Amino acid sequence: MRAKVETIRIDGLPVRLHTAAPAGRVRSDLDPTVVLVHGIGMSHRSFGRSQQALAATHRTVSVDLPGFGGLRAAGRTLSMAELGDLVVRAVRARGAEDLVLVGQSMGAQVVTEAARQHPGAVGSVVLVSPVVPVERRSLPLVASDLFRDGTGEGLRMNGVLVTDYLRSVRQYVRELRPMLRYRLEETIADVHGPVLVVRGSDDPIVRRDWAVGVATRAQRGSFVELPGPHHLQERHPVAFARLVDEFRRAQTLEGLR
């Protein structure tokens, strides 16, 4: 399934959208639209396999944030609030209104901010391997955890990690401080819609108690653990897609009651 790729500018910043849907219906009114947001240093490729699985039944949009995935660097630091706003505005500019936001790693911070700012457009949020645990908020500790995770990711994912990191290094460096300072354990309480927190059982970056705590602090939070490392969505793409679909369906049924 080939995605439709387009780059648009929001307030002068480039955002690349990779849209895929059942039978190529990328411009249809399929609801909701599942939006996938990568972590620091990464690109849409970190959702490559899981987007393919999700696109069998949903319109999906995988995002490349400014300075990542080969896009030109922003030339300045972008806050999580700015990035969250950019994501929603970019996707809505292409006709999607009812959104399920899925963010992985730093992307979990981005989609949380998106949901806080655009509650009318965002129906629910999925936080995959959300960072950063309170006790690990320093560059040496994060670097150590990333290295340990690399030993369990596998050849394909490590290839994506290395190549994406190399081409995003300018923006990567700028986004480190906002990512480390972001207090997800506080801001998640401002999200009114359902929140699903998903953790890989072998993730050395996101500890289980931290992930459970984030889900607990959400107004309507739940927690699920799947086997795998930090990028669990790519280790088990079909199981992950099924989990997202079940979560979405449960919220739809809840809304009909």
N, C-alpha and C positions, 0 to 999 in steps of 0.2 A: 504494500500500500504506500503510494508515493504522496508525500505531504506537499501542500501548496506553500511556497515560501515567499514572504514579502517583508520588506523593511519599511517601517514608517517612522516618522519623527514626531515626537511629542515635546513641545517646548525646546525644540532644537536638538533633542537627544534621540539617537537611533534605537529602535526596538525591533528585533526580528521575530516574526511569528511563523511557526511551522504548523500548519493546520491540516489535520487529517480526520476523516469521518467515514462512516459506512457508505460503501459504493461511491466514494468520492464526493459526497454531498457537503462540501466544505462551505458553501454559501447558503445552506438550508437553514430553516428555523428550528433545527433540532435543539431541544432543551433537556437538561441544562448543558452548557459547554464546560468541559473539564479543562482547566488551565494548569499547565505544569511549569513550575518555576525552579530553576537549578540553584545549586549552592555556589559559594565563593570559588572563583577560579574555573568553574565548570561552564557547560553550555547545554543546549537542548539534547546533546548526545547522551547526557546522563539519564535521560528518560527515553532513549531510543526504542528499546524493546518493550517497555511498559506502555509507551504511547501507542505502539502498534497493537498491543493487546486491547487497550482501552478503546481505540478507534474502530474496533469491530462493532461496537454498539453505541458509541457516543461521538459527537463532534468534539475534537480535542485540539488544543492549541498549546504547543510547547514554545516557551519564550527564551530568546537570548537577550539578556539585559545589556545596557550600554557598557562597552568595554570588554565584553565577554563573547565567546563564540566567534571571534574574528571581527567583531564590530569595533569601530573606532572608540578609543578611550574617551571618557567624558571630559577629561582634563581637570577634574576636581573630584573631591569626595562626594558621594551621594548617600544620603541618609536612608535608612530602611523605610522611613515615611515617604520619601521621594520615590524610591523604587516601587513601593507598593502602589502608589498613585499612578505611576507610569504604566504598570502592568494592566490595571483595570482600564485606564483611558485608552491604551493601545488596543486591547481586545474589544472594547465597546465600539471603537472607531470602525471595526469590521463587522458590526452588527450583532455581536453577542451581548445579551443582557442578563440572563440567568446563569450565574457562574458557580462552579465548584472549584475552589482554588486548592491546588496541591503544591506544597513547597517542601523541598528537601534540603536539610542542613541549614545554611544561611537563608535559603529560599523559604524556610518556615517562618523566619522573621519577616520577610518581605510580604508573604501572603497574610500574616497576622495584621500588619499595618494596612494592607489593602482592604481587609475586612472591616477594620476599625473606621476607615475613611469612607467606605462605600457600602454601608450595610444594606442599602436597597438593591444593589446589584449582586452581592455575594450571598448565596444561600447557605453555603457550608464550607468548611475548611478542613483539609487533611494536612497534618504536620508530620512529615517523614524524617526521622532522625533529627529532631530539632536541636539546635545549638544555642548557646553554649552553657553547660552546667556551671553553676555558680562557683564551685570550687576549682574549676579548670580555666578560669578567665585570665589567662596569661599566654603570651606568645610561645614561650618554651613548652608549656604544657600542651597547648593545642598542636604544636609541631610534633611533639612526641606521640600524641594520640593519632595524628594523621599517619605518621610513619608506621605505627603498629597496625592501623587499619589496612594499609597497603599490602601487608603480608597476607591478608585474607580476602582481598578483592578479586583475585583472578587475573589472568593475562589480558582479557579484553577490556575490563574496567580500568586496569592500571594503564593500559595504552591510552584510553580516553583521558584519564586523569593527567598524565604527563603532558600530552599534546595540548590539552585545553589550558593547563596551567601556564605553559610556555607562551601561548599566544595572548594570555590575558594578564600578564605580570604587572603591567602598569596600573590597571584598575584594581587588580588583586591587592596590591600593596595599600592602595587608598581605602579599600573597604575593610581591611583588617580591624582597624580601631572601632568603627561603628558596629561591626559584628561582635567584637569582644565586649563592648559596653552595653549592648542591647539587653534589656531586662524582660525577656519573654515571660518569665514567671509572674510579672506584674501586668504587662500589656494584654496577655491572653484573656484576662478577666473582663476586658472591654469588648470582646467579640460576643455578639448576641446570638449568633447562629450556632448550630451544632459544630463541634470540633472533634475530630478523630486524631489521636496521636498514635503513630506507628513506629515501632523500634525494631531493629534487627537484634536477634538474641546474642549475636557475636560482635556487636558494635562496641569498640573500645573508646569511642569518642563520646557517645551518648549513653550515660549510665541509666540503668532501669529505674532507679528511684527518682532520678531527675525527670524522666519522661512521664512517669506516673504522676509526679507532682504537677507537671504542666497540665495534664488532662484533668486533674482534680481541681485546679484553680480556674479552669474554664467554666463558664456558666452552664454549658451543656456538653461536657467533655466525656470522652471515652478513650480507652487505651487498648491497643492490640499489639502483640509481639509476634513477629514472623521470623523464621530461621534466616540467618544471613548477617552480613557485615553492615557498614554504614550505608552503602548503596543497595539496600535490600530490594528496592523496586526493580533493579536490573538482574539481581540474582534469581528472583522468582516473579517474573513479569506477569504471568497469567494469574497466579494467586493474588498478587497485588491488585491487578485490575479487577478481579472478582471482589476483593475486599472493598475497593472504592465504589463499585457498583452496588454492593449490598448496603453500604453506608448511605449512598444516595437514595436508594429505594426505601430504606427505613425512614429517612427524613420526609420523603414524599408521602408515605402512609401516615406518618405522624401528623403532617399538615392537613390530611383529609379528615382526621377525626374531629 
